[in-house]
Amino acid sequence: MPMRTSESTRGRPGKGAGLGLALASAVAFGGSGVAAKPLIEAGLDPLHVVWLRVTGAAVVMLPLAVRHRSLPRRRPALLAGFGLLAVAGVQACYFAALSRIPVGVALLIEYLAPALVLGWVRFVQRRPVTRAAALGVVLAAGGLACVVEVWSGLSFDALGLLLALGAACCQVGYFVLSDHGGDTGDQAPDPLGVIAYGLLVGAALLTVVARPWTMDWSVLGRTAYLNGTPVPAVALLAWIVLVATVLAYVTGVLSVRRLSPQVAGVVACLEAVIATVLAWVLLGEHLSAPQVAGGAVVLVGAFIAQSSAAPARGDEEPPARQEAERELSVRGTAA
């Protein structure tokens, strides 16, 4: 019995660390828009900002790619999928959707990803989904609708909606691929290596789409303005690369490994709340009463999802092992 108690408590610190990493990832990702907007207003095309973001992060992570140089041979499909979906796909589809539909609508559709993750887990992986996780997704999606004020400018542009849905599907790929190999023991691919090669693949794909040779590089040497405060454009770019990309992806992938795709996906909805609050504080974009209420609902949804009674990955035991331990326990008692 003491052994069972220690095993059951061993997963709790891992879950707590996973929640901390998920929150750190949401904060890091949420700060990308606040730093990117002044660069766009200074004259950079949004797609060029995305290319700079991904390519800069790929350069930073290049030493890790060299260190894990055997990874492309061992897991080529995983790396290609992560680069295509989790890096290039999410960014390209989201920014393309923004050119056709309102920002709030595109953001809401993209963050339907947690619901899609639940569908993947339930119907593709055929794993049970807790009611708490499902309720958390419903609450988070409803609160997110208030945060982005989806009613303020709904546009039924078919292509724009499809692009936003494509961003949501790519985000599902991010959570699923981040979880890939997390329960295979020593054979699990190193998450930092996966991120490094995913960024390299994403940078290569975005180079074809963004055509950086047409970018006005002189903007990076100028001053951008953060709610009237002059800030070097290169400093904002450094924040986007180091914090909003490298730190965000590293903490995000590690959080999925410690939690689960569905729980980490709901916690990731906090990114929209964080982005809105940062825009309020740093850019002077004031929050309305519905946005404040929606943010509270997202927080409640994330809390309900993470407090699910489902066992953590490290606490799950195969039925055969449980039966064997029960039999040994009975024998020990009889002896």
Secondary structure, DSSP 8 states (H G I E B T S, - for coil): -HHHHHHHHHHHHHHHHHHHHHHHHHHHHHTHHHHHHHHHHTT--HHHHHHHHHHHHHHHTHHHHHHTTTHHHH-HHHHHHIIIIIIIIHHHHHHHHHTTS-HHHHHHHHTTHHHHHHHIIIIIS-----HHHHHHHHHHHHHHHHHTTGGGS----HHHHHHHHHHHHHHHHHHHHHHTTTTSGGGS--HHHHHHHHHHHHHHHHHHHH-GGGS-GGGGGSEEEETTEEEEHHHHHHHHHIIIIIIHHHHHHHHHHHS-HHHHHHHHTHHHHHHHHHHHHHH-----HHHHHHHHHHHHHHHHHHT--S--GGG---HHHHHHHHHHHHHHHH-
